[in-house]
Amino acid sequence: MDGHDAAGILRTLDVARESKGAPVVIIARTIKGCGVSFMADRREWHGHAICKAEYDQAMAELGGGCACTK
């Protein structure tokens, strides 16, 4: 499933809840930092703290959604 699609995640969780008697695995395709130009698909940002200016830029960019999967 597309791990950036909130509605799709909820649908997948609904289907998983209906599965009784067997384990369920959900695999989501995601891109680290999706939606933030300077972080998208760059592993060095995983677990890295950002400064105030980077935070402000990221928050402004996230208002537009995730362009990584479009």
Phi, psi and omega in degrees: 000161177279110182287000177257358182259098184303316180296320178295322177298314181296320177297318180296319178295322177299315179297318180297322179296331180283343180282115182246138174086002179215146177296152179235136176239133176244125178248121182249130174277121180224164174235122178304133175072016182304131179101350179240113190307317185274355180249336189304123175059030178242108187298336182295344178273349181294114179079010182262131178286148179247155178276175183300317181295318178294320177300312181299318179295315181299315181296322178294318181290326181293340177297339182266002181085186184261111180275352184296329185255008182267000000 
